[in-house]
Amino acid sequence: MTRAVEVRVSGEVQGVSFRAYAAREAVRLELAGWVRNEPDGAVRAHFQGQEETVERMLAWCRGGSPAAEVLRLEVRDVAPTDVAEFRVEY
């Protein structure tokens, strides 16, 4: 079963390679979607794939990249889209 979520990660998550690490992990888990920095210092992402792998990605987001300090993870279930791969948005 496909699950799609949009997440907002707050804390020390910009300037610490969070997007690059998140993209690498999403590709490893064979998820589709995107990740981008937000103007307020947060990171927003869309993850889509099998329920179990989306849950694994959410678990990764709670810790983030090695230099990140995740203070809050907001998760919202959304409708799946037609995105077929994972990308970093700039």
C-alpha positions, -999 to 999 in steps of 0.1 A, spaced: 0 0 0 14 34 -9 16 61 17 25 98 11 34 123 37 45 158 39 69 167 67 82 199 83 115 195 102 124 223 126 156 229 146 192 232 133 184 216 100 198 241 74 235 244 67 241 209 81 236 188 48 201 177 60 187 178 24 216 158 9 214 132 36 176 130 34 178 125 -3 204 98 0 183 80 26 151 84 5 168 70 -26 182 41 -5 147 33 7 133 36 -29 110 65 -20 98 92 -44 93 128 -35 113 159 -27 131 179 0 137 216 2 147 244 26 120 268 39 126 305 44 120 302 81 149 278 86 129 246 85 131 218 60 100 205 42 98 172 24 74 149 6 80 112 9 60 86 -10 63 48 -11 54 16 8 41 22 43 70 5 60 96 25 41 79 58 47 79 50 84 116 42 83 122 76 66 102 93 93 123 76 119 154 89 101 140 124 101 137 124 138 175 123 141 185 138 107 220 143 94 250 139 117 253 177 124 215 184 126 196 190 158 160 181 151 137 198 176 103 191 159 89 168 132 55 176 119 39 149 97 8 152 76 -6 124 54 -13 137 19 -26 122 -14 0 104 -34 13 122 -65 26 111 -98 63 118 -88 85 88 -98 119 97 -82 134 117 -54 149 151 -58 164 180 -39 146 213 -46 166 246 -45 
